[in-house]
Amino acid sequence: MKPTQAFTSFFCHSDFVRENDITTELATNLINEIEPLLPALYKMGLGNGNIKSEGGYGNVARKFIQGCRDAILANEPLVFGYV
């Protein structure tokens, strides 16, 4: 599987730098690429640390997807990470 622009941007994104907010275009692409992975992410279980405290990989991904949708509806970049 060749990495896509959306996944590359997502995985290289800094949680601590505001200048790297995710655009609505990138948020749309991320929804389209992450949503089909939800069943596999739920099967991965709870994980540990922050992932576990947020309900596991599937729940974290679902929350991220909802954040993308909210940003798209507001026509604003997604503020992603710790701000």
N, C-alpha and C positions, 0 to 999 in steps of 0.2 A: 504494500500500500504506500503510495507516494504522499508525503505530507502536503496538505493544502495550505493556501495562504491564510485561511481562517484559523486552522489549528496551529500553524506556526506563530501567528500573532498572539493567539491565546496562551500557548505554552511559554512564549518568550516575554510575556507581559509582566511588568513589575507591579507588585501589589502596593508599592509605596510611592510611585511617581504619578502625579495627577496629569502630567502632560501626555500620558499614554491612555487616556480614556478611550473606550471602544466605540467606534462610530456606529451609527444605525445600520449602515451597509454591512459592516463586519458582524454586528449583532445578528442580523438576519442570516448571514452565512453560517454563523456558529449554531444558531437554532437548527438549521437544516442539517448540520453535520452531527450535532450532539444528540438530538432527539431520538434518532434511530438506535443510538447506543444505550438508551435508558434500560432496556431489559438486561443487558450484560452488566451494566453498572450496578443495578440492584443485586445481581447475583454475586458481585464482588464482596458484598457484605458491608460491615460497618467501618472497616479500616481502623485507624487509630488517631490519636491527637484531635486536631480541629475537625477532621472529616468525621470521626466517630461522634464527637460532641454535637455535630449538626445532623446526625441521623444516618450517616453512611454515604457512600459514593452516589447512589441513585438519588437520594434526597438533595444532596449538594448540587448535583447536576440539574435537577428539576428546579431548584431555587434560582440557579444561575439562568436557566432558560426563561423563567418568569421575569427576572430582572431585565433580560434582553428585551422581552416583549413590552414591558413597562416603558423602557427607554425608547423603543421604536414608536409606541403610541404617543409619547410625549414629544417625539421628534428631538430628542436630546441624546448626547453621547452617554454610554453606560459608564458610570463611575464604579470601577471595579477594584476591590482591594480594601486596604485599611486607610481610611481618610479621617 
